[in-house]
Amino acid sequence: MTMKWMSVLLLLQISCYFRSGNCGKVLVWPLEYSHWMNLKTILDELVQRGHEVTVLRPSASIFLDPQKSPGLKFESYSTSISKDDMDKIFTMLVDVWTYEIPRELCLSFSPLLQNLINEFSDSYLRLCRDTVLNKELMSKLRRSKFDVLFSDAIAPCGELIAELLQIPFLYSLRFSPGYTMEKYSGKFLVPPSYVPMILSGLGGQMTFMERVKNMMCMLYFDFWFETYNEKKWSQFYSETLGRPTTLTETIGKAEMWLIRTYWDLEFPRPTLPNVDFVGGLHCKAAKPLPKEMEDFVQTSGEHGIVVFSLGSMVRNVSEDKAKEIAWALAQIPQKVFWRYDGMKPDTLGPNTRIFKWIPQNDLLGHPKTRVFVTHGGANGIYESIHHGVPMVGIPLFAEQYDNIAHMVAKGAAASVDFHTMTSSDLLNALKEVINNPSYKKNVKWLSTIHHDQPMKPLDRAVFWVEYVMRHKGAKHLKPLAFNLTWYQYYSLDVIGFLLACVAIMIFLTIKCCLFVYRFFVKKQKNKKE
């Protein structure tokens, strides 16, 4: 670390000491790609407030670059999984989910998605094993005396490390398939009658048949789908901790859940005191564009520009599909910024420029931007909401179908099916969103909701991390449901007791009636005799 950064960190820690005395030491168990980008936003803010943040960085890490995060400390160590192995897993997950898994119904996910998730689960179990069985690393972490562990819930192991170090931990999470982790570990309330299951592709007010589909999705994820191989993880956790436990139980010990969404994207549902919705925490004001890009924007005149990006994880759009996209983009009067890393299509129009990377947030914040063509990733969706830009959604995998479905339901986007999309489909969607003012009006309304909060999402996220550090946890915010067994939680014991009481009362009533009946029958019989 340079002398400049050392001086800055020292000054921050000194100012924190005199300001509140609440500077703490944060240990981080991260995940890759957009998950890391969200987590890093919070970590950078913690560093700015004087906290010491240490990120566990296995040798298999793809995105965790110490050179790009000078304010963070990285604890690097070797693992049996290589960076190529990890990259292969994520690439396969995206490619198979995008091109091979049908989208008709949740049940059609199996067994392809289950096989993919199993590979991800087994790889992270190896990574976890390499981490917690590294005696030198764990001894060093114990000596460091951290105050809290901050983890991405989709990457298991953070909770185990926190248990071994005997420190509280909290989660950053967008979703788990079918909300199973949230329901069974976090005790979230997710009524299927009006809350669309994640990965169902449903949004807004559901019809009867949509509620049937929603219920089928919930049952599928509850009883057939496994987000992780529970048996393997629970066995490893029990062996490591030296006592019987389960993955679900250990995850349930999280003090706080910071959910990366908000009511501008989601539909309202019941929540708990130890849950906060911090969607869009990475959003920020737009910065000026590089001169070359700004010059291109200014050539658009009154028509403005279109921003087109299918994210960083999609790498193999076919040549034919790229030609169809390029042809559609060539038919509109707007100038187009297209993030694309493939071969230049021969149908590319003069109004379209291809970039391997674009400053997406800055482009969306430009006053000449008319529409954002997106795959529906949560980060891009929130940047679009933040700047009030309507969308054309081309969802590809994971929760992107749900994100776009929610935006369509709220009138802020049009949707196109990537697999069946023709040039005309994309062109018609672009014309609809650009020329119909209702899309702009609706997304502006969502933007107002996003900005009209008592605290910024990033400030709330940082507040809860500091809160857990100050109070050595947040047990007083956790529902007492954690003290109940599953049958107590659903009041099955109470229902059984009441049913038994009713049954006994009915039985005794019948017995009494029969006794009285027999008594009178016998009495009448004696009179006749």
NUTI-142473 format. One record per residue (C-alpha): residue number from 1; x, y, z; residue in one letter. Coordinates in steps of 0.5 Angstrom, whole numbers, plus 500, padded with zeros to 3 digits. Layout:
residues N
(NUM (X Y Z) "A")
...
END
This chain:
residues 529
(1 (500 500 500) "M")
(2 (503 507 498) "T")
(3 (505 512 503) "M")
(4 (499 516 501) "K")
(5 (494 511 503) "W")
(6 (497 509 509) "M")
(7 (496 517 511) "S")
(8 (489 517 509) "V")
(9 (487 511 513) "L")
(10 (491 513 519) "L")
(11 (487 520 519) "L")
(12 (481 517 518) "L")
(13 (482 512 524) "Q")
(14 (484 518 528) "I")
(15 (478 522 526) "S")
(16 (473 516 528) "C")
(17 (476 515 534) "Y")
(18 (475 522 537) "F")
(19 (468 522 533) "R")
(20 (465 516 536) "S")
(21 (470 511 539) "G")
(22 (466 506 534) "N")
(23 (471 504 529) "C")
(24 (471 497 528) "G")
(25 (474 491 525) "K")
(26 (470 488 519) "V")
(27 (472 481 516) "L")
(28 (469 480 509) "V")
(29 (467 473 506) "W")
(30 (465 475 499) "P")
(31 (462 473 492) "L")
(32 (464 474 485) "E")
(33 (462 479 479) "Y")
(34 (456 484 481) "S")
(35 (455 481 488) "H")
(36 (462 483 489) "W")
(37 (461 490 486) "M")
(38 (455 491 491) "N")
(39 (459 489 497) "L")
(40 (465 493 495) "K")
(41 (460 499 495) "T")
(42 (459 498 502) "I")
(43 (466 496 504) "L")
(44 (469 503 501) "D")
(45 (464 507 505) "E")
(46 (466 503 511) "L")
(47 (473 505 510) "V")
(48 (471 512 509) "Q")
(49 (468 512 516) "R")
(50 (475 509 519) "G")
(51 (473 502 520) "H")
(52 (479 497 518) "E")
(53 (476 492 513) "V")
(54 (479 485 511) "T")
(55 (477 481 505) "V")
(56 (478 474 505) "L")
(57 (481 473 498) "R")
(58 (482 465 496) "P")
(59 (487 464 490) "S")
(60 (481 462 486) "A")
(61 (478 469 486) "S")
(62 (476 472 479) "I")
(63 (474 480 481) "F")
(64 (478 481 488) "L")
(65 (483 485 485) "D")
(66 (487 489 491) "P")
(67 (490 494 486) "Q")
(68 (483 497 485) "K")
(69 (481 497 492) "S")
(70 (487 501 495) "P")
(71 (483 502 502) "G")
(72 (481 495 503) "L")
(73 (486 490 506) "K")
(74 (486 483 503) "F")
(75 (488 476 506) "E")
(76 (490 472 501) "S")
(77 (491 464 501) "Y")
(78 (492 458 497) "S")
(79 (486 453 495) "T")
(80 (485 447 491) "S")
(81 (481 450 486) "I")
(82 (484 455 481) "S")
(83 (482 461 478) "K")
(84 (480 458 472) "D")
(85 (476 453 475) "D")
(86 (472 458 478) "M")
(87 (471 462 472) "D")
(88 (469 455 468) "K")
(89 (463 454 474) "I")
(90 (460 461 473) "F")
(91 (461 461 465) "T")
(92 (457 454 465) "M")
(93 (452 457 470) "L")
(94 (451 463 466) "V")
(95 (451 459 459) "D")
(96 (447 453 461) "V")
(97 (442 457 464) "W")
(98 (441 462 458) "T")
(99 (441 457 453) "Y")
(100 (439 451 455) "E")
(101 (434 451 461) "I")
(102 (427 452 458) "P")
(103 (423 458 461) "R")
(104 (415 455 461) "E")
(105 (415 453 468) "L")
(106 (419 453 475) "C")
(107 (418 445 474) "L")
(108 (422 445 468) "S")
(109 (428 448 471) "F")
(110 (430 441 474) "S")
(111 (434 437 473) "P")
(112 (439 442 469) "L")
(113 (439 447 474) "L")
(114 (439 443 480) "Q")
(115 (446 440 476) "N")
(116 (449 446 475) "L")
(117 (447 449 483) "I")
(118 (450 442 485) "N")
(119 (457 444 482) "E")
(120 (457 451 484) "F")
(121 (455 448 491) "S")
(122 (461 443 491) "D")
(123 (466 448 489) "S")
(124 (464 452 494) "Y")
(125 (464 447 499) "L")
(126 (471 445 497) "R")
(127 (473 453 498) "L")
(128 (470 453 505) "C")
(129 (474 447 507) "R")
(130 (480 450 504) "D")
(131 (479 456 508) "T")
(132 (477 453 515) "V")
(133 (482 448 515) "L")
(134 (488 453 514) "N")
(135 (490 453 521) "K")
(136 (495 458 519) "E")
(137 (490 463 516) "L")
(138 (485 461 522) "M")
(139 (490 463 527) "S")
(140 (491 469 524) "K")
(141 (484 471 524) "L")
(142 (483 469 531) "R")
(143 (489 474 533) "R")
(144 (486 480 529) "S")
(145 (480 480 534) "K")
(146 (475 482 529) "F")
(147 (468 485 531) "D")
(148 (463 483 525) "V")
(149 (463 478 519) "L")
(150 (460 481 513) "F")
(151 (458 476 508) "S")
(152 (454 475 501) "D")
(153 (449 469 503) "A")
(154 (449 466 496) "I")
(155 (457 464 498) "A")
(156 (456 459 504) "P")
(157 (462 459 509) "C")
(158 (462 466 512) "G")
(159 (457 464 517) "E")
(160 (462 458 519) "L")
(161 (468 462 520) "I")
(162 (464 467 524) "A")
(163 (462 461 529) "E")
(164 (469 459 529) "L")
(165 (471 466 531) "L")
(166 (465 467 535) "Q")
(167 (463 474 532) "I")
(168 (457 476 530) "P")
(169 (455 476 522) "F")
(170 (450 479 517) "L")
(171 (449 478 510) "Y")
(172 (448 482 504) "S")
(173 (443 478 499) "L")
(174 (439 479 493) "R")
(175 (435 473 493) "F")
(176 (435 465 494) "S")
(177 (432 461 489) "P")
(178 (424 461 491) "G")
(179 (426 465 497) "Y")
(180 (428 458 501) "T")
(181 (434 461 505) "M")
(182 (430 467 507) "E")
(183 (424 463 509) "K")
(184 (427 457 513) "Y")
(185 (433 461 515) "S")
(186 (431 468 516) "G")
(187 (424 466 518) "K")
(188 (422 471 512) "F")
(189 (414 472 511) "L")
(190 (413 470 503) "V")
(191 (405 469 502) "P")
(192 (405 466 495) "P")
(193 (398 469 494) "S")
(194 (400 476 493) "Y")
(195 (408 475 493) "V")
(196 (411 473 486) "P")
(197 (416 467 488) "M")
(198 (423 469 485) "I")
(199 (425 465 479) "L")
(200 (417 465 477) "S")
(201 (418 471 472) "G")
(202 (411 473 475) "L")
(203 (410 480 477) "G")
(204 (404 485 480) "G")
(205 (397 483 481) "Q")
(206 (397 475 479) "M")
(207 (391 472 476) "T")
(208 (388 465 478) "F")
(209 (392 461 474) "M")
(210 (398 465 475) "E")
(211 (397 464 483) "R")
(212 (397 457 481) "V")
(213 (403 457 478) "K")
(214 (406 461 483) "N")
(215 (404 456 488) "M")
(216 (407 450 484) "M")
(217 (414 454 484) "C")
(218 (414 455 491) "M")
(219 (412 447 492) "L")
(220 (418 446 487) "Y")
(221 (423 450 491) "F")
(222 (421 448 498) "D")
(223 (421 440 497) "F")
(224 (425 438 490) "W")
(225 (430 444 489) "F")
(226 (436 444 493) "E")
(227 (440 451 493) "T")
(228 (446 447 496) "Y")
(229 (447 440 498) "N")
(230 (444 441 505) "E")
(231 (447 434 507) "K")
(232 (454 435 505) "K")
(233 (454 442 508) "W")
(234 (451 440 515) "S")
(235 (456 434 516) "Q")
(236 (462 439 514) "F")
(237 (459 444 519) "Y")
(238 (458 439 525) "S")
(239 (465 436 524) "E")
(240 (468 443 524) "T")
(241 (464 446 530) "L")
(242 (464 439 534) "G")
(243 (457 439 535) "R")
(244 (451 437 531) "P")
(245 (448 443 527) "T")
(246 (445 444 520) "T")
(247 (447 449 514) "L")
(248 (440 452 515) "T")
(249 (441 453 523) "E")
(250 (447 456 522) "T")
(251 (445 461 517) "I")
(252 (439 463 521) "G")
(253 (444 466 526) "K")
(254 (445 472 522) "A")
(255 (444 478 526) "E")
(256 (442 482 520) "M")
(257 (439 481 513) "W")
(258 (441 487 508) "L")
(259 (437 485 502) "I")
(260 (439 489 495) "R")
(261 (432 491 493) "T")
(262 (427 496 495) "Y")
(263 (419 498 494) "W")
(264 (421 501 487) "D")
(265 (423 494 484) "L")
(266 (419 490 489) "E")
(267 (412 489 491) "F")
(268 (410 490 498) "P")
(269 (410 484 503) "R")
(270 (411 483 510) "P")
(271 (418 484 513) "T")
(272 (422 483 520) "L")
(273 (426 488 524) "P")
(274 (432 485 523) "N")
(275 (431 486 515) "V")
(276 (433 492 511) "D")
(277 (432 493 504) "F")
(278 (438 497 501) "V")
(279 (437 496 493) "G")
(280 (440 501 489) "G")
(281 (446 503 494) "L")
(282 (451 503 489) "H")
(283 (447 508 485) "C")
(284 (451 515 484) "K")
(285 (450 522 480) "A")
(286 (453 521 473) "A")
(287 (460 524 471) "K")
(288 (462 527 465) "P")
(289 (463 522 459) "L")
(290 (470 522 456) "P")
(291 (470 527 450) "K")
(292 (470 522 444) "E")
(293 (463 519 447) "M")
(294 (460 526 449) "E")
(295 (462 528 442) "D")
(296 (458 522 439) "F")
(297 (452 523 444) "V")
(298 (452 531 441) "Q")
(299 (451 528 434) "T")
(300 (444 525 436) "S")
(301 (441 532 436) "G")
(302 (434 532 439) "E")
(303 (433 524 438) "H")
(304 (438 522 443) "G")
(305 (441 516 445) "I")
(306 (440 509 447) "V")
(307 (444 505 451) "V")
(308 (445 497 450) "F")
(309 (448 492 455) "S")
(310 (447 485 456) "L")
(311 (452 485 462) "G")
(312 (459 483 464) "S")
(313 (457 475 464) "M")
(314 (454 474 457) "V")
(315 (460 473 453) "R")
(316 (457 468 447) "N")
(317 (452 472 443) "V")
(318 (451 468 437) "S")
(319 (453 471 430) "E")
(320 (446 471 428) "D")
(321 (443 474 434) "K")
(322 (448 479 434) "A")
(323 (446 481 426) "K")
(324 (439 481 428) "E")
(325 (440 486 434) "I")
(326 (445 490 430) "A")
(327 (440 491 424) "W")
(328 (434 493 429) "A")
(329 (439 498 432) "L")
(330 (440 501 425) "A")
(331 (433 502 424) "Q")
(332 (432 508 429) "I")
(333 (434 515 429) "P")
(334 (438 515 436) "Q")
(335 (445 514 436) "K")
(336 (447 507 440) "V")
(337 (452 505 445) "F")
(338 (452 498 445) "W")
(339 (457 494 450) "R")
(340 (459 488 446) "Y")
(341 (465 484 445) "D")
(342 (464 479 439) "G")
(343 (465 480 432) "M")
(344 (463 486 429) "K")
(345 (456 484 425) "P")
(346 (456 486 418) "D")
(347 (449 489 419) "T")
(348 (451 494 424) "L")
(349 (449 501 422) "G")
(350 (452 508 422) "P")
(351 (448 510 428) "N")
(352 (451 505 433) "T")
(353 (458 504 436) "R")
(354 (461 498 439) "I")
(355 (465 498 446) "F")
(356 (468 493 450) "K")
(357 (466 497 456) "W")
(358 (462 503 457) "I")
(359 (461 508 463) "P")
(360 (454 505 464) "Q")
(361 (452 509 470) "N")
(362 (454 516 467) "D")
(363 (451 514 460) "L")
(364 (444 513 464) "L")
(365 (445 519 467) "G")
(366 (446 523 461) "H")
(367 (440 528 459) "P")
(368 (440 525 452) "K")
(369 (439 518 454) "T")
(370 (432 516 451) "R")
(371 (432 508 453) "V")
(372 (436 503 456) "F")
(373 (436 496 453) "V")
(374 (438 491 459) "T")
(375 (438 484 461) "H")
(376 (435 486 467) "G")
(377 (441 485 472) "G")
(378 (439 488 479) "A")
(379 (445 493 478) "N")
(380 (443 496 471) "G")
(381 (435 496 473) "I")
(382 (437 500 479) "Y")
(383 (441 505 475) "E")
(384 (436 506 470) "S")
(385 (431 507 476) "I")
(386 (436 512 479) "H")
(387 (436 516 473) "H")
(388 (429 515 471) "G")
(389 (431 512 464) "V")
(390 (425 507 461) "P")
(391 (428 500 459) "M")
(392 (427 495 454) "V")
(393 (428 488 457) "G")
(394 (432 482 454) "I")
(395 (432 477 460) "P")
(396 (437 472 460) "L")
(397 (438 468 467) "F")
(398 (437 468 474) "A")
(399 (432 473 477) "E")
(400 (433 477 471) "Q")
(401 (426 475 468) "Y")
(402 (423 477 475) "D")
(403 (426 484 475) "N")
(404 (424 485 468) "I")
(405 (417 482 469) "A")
(406 (416 487 475) "H")
(407 (418 493 471) "M")
(408 (413 491 466) "V")
(409 (408 491 471) "A")
(410 (410 498 473) "K")
(411 (409 500 466) "G")
(412 (417 502 466) "A")
(413 (419 497 461) "A")
(414 (417 493 455) "A")
(415 (420 486 455) "S")
(416 (423 481 449) "V")
(417 (424 474 449) "D")
(418 (432 473 447) "F")
(419 (431 466 445) "H")
(420 (425 468 440) "T")
(421 (427 475 439) "M")
(422 (427 477 431) "T")
(423 (430 484 429) "S")
(424 (422 486 428) "S")
(425 (421 484 435) "D")
(426 (427 488 438) "L")
(427 (425 494 433) "L")
(428 (418 495 435) "N")
(429 (420 494 443) "A")
(430 (425 500 442) "L")
(431 (419 504 438) "K")
(432 (414 503 443) "E")
(433 (418 505 449) "V")
(434 (421 511 446) "I")
(435 (415 514 443) "N")
(436 (410 512 448) "N")
(437 (411 517 454) "P")
(438 (408 513 459) "S")
(439 (414 509 460) "Y")
(440 (418 515 461) "K")
(441 (413 518 466) "K")
(442 (412 511 470) "N")
(443 (420 510 471) "V")
(444 (420 518 473) "K")
(445 (415 516 479) "W")
(446 (419 510 481) "L")
(447 (425 514 481) "S")
(448 (422 519 485) "T")
(449 (420 513 490) "I")
(450 (427 511 490) "H")
(451 (430 518 492) "H")
(452 (425 519 497) "D")
(453 (428 516 503) "Q")
(454 (429 518 510) "P")
(455 (436 515 509) "M")
(456 (440 513 503) "K")
(457 (441 506 502) "P")
(458 (448 506 502) "L")
(459 (448 510 509) "D")
(460 (443 505 512) "R")
(461 (447 499 510) "A")
(462 (453 502 513) "V")
(463 (449 504 519) "F")
(464 (447 496 520) "W")
(465 (454 494 520) "V")
(466 (456 499 525) "E")
(467 (450 497 529) "Y")
(468 (452 490 530) "V")
(469 (459 492 532) "M")
(470 (456 497 537) "R")
(471 (451 492 540) "H")
(472 (455 485 539) "K")
(473 (450 483 535) "G")
(474 (442 484 534) "A")
(475 (439 479 538) "K")
(476 (433 484 540) "H")
(477 (431 485 533) "L")
(478 (431 477 531) "K")
(479 (424 474 532) "P")
(480 (422 469 537) "L")
(481 (421 464 531) "A")
(482 (428 462 532) "F")
(483 (427 459 539) "N")
(484 (421 455 536) "L")
(485 (421 448 532) "T")
(486 (418 447 525) "W")
(487 (412 444 528) "Y")
(488 (411 450 534) "Q")
(489 (413 455 528) "Y")
(490 (407 453 524) "Y")
(491 (403 452 531) "S")
(492 (402 444 529) "L")
(493 (402 442 536) "D")
(494 (397 447 538) "V")
(495 (392 445 533) "I")
(496 (393 438 534) "G")
(497 (392 440 542) "F")
(498 (385 443 540) "L")
(499 (383 438 535) "L")
(500 (384 433 541) "A")
(501 (380 437 546) "C")
(502 (374 438 540) "V")
(503 (375 430 539) "A")
(504 (375 429 546) "I")
(505 (369 433 547) "M")
(506 (365 430 542) "I")
(507 (367 423 544) "F")
(508 (364 425 551) "L")
(509 (358 428 548) "T")
(510 (356 422 544) "I")
(511 (357 418 550) "K")
(512 (353 422 555) "C")
(513 (347 422 549) "C")
(514 (348 414 549) "L")
(515 (348 413 556) "F")
(516 (342 418 557) "V")
(517 (338 414 551) "Y")
(518 (340 407 554) "R")
(519 (337 410 561) "F")
(520 (330 412 558) "F")
(521 (330 406 553) "V")
(522 (331 401 559) "K")
(523 (326 405 563) "K")
(524 (321 405 558) "Q")
(525 (322 398 557) "K")
(526 (321 397 565) "N")
(527 (314 400 565) "K")
(528 (312 396 559) "K")
(529 (314 390 563) "E")
END
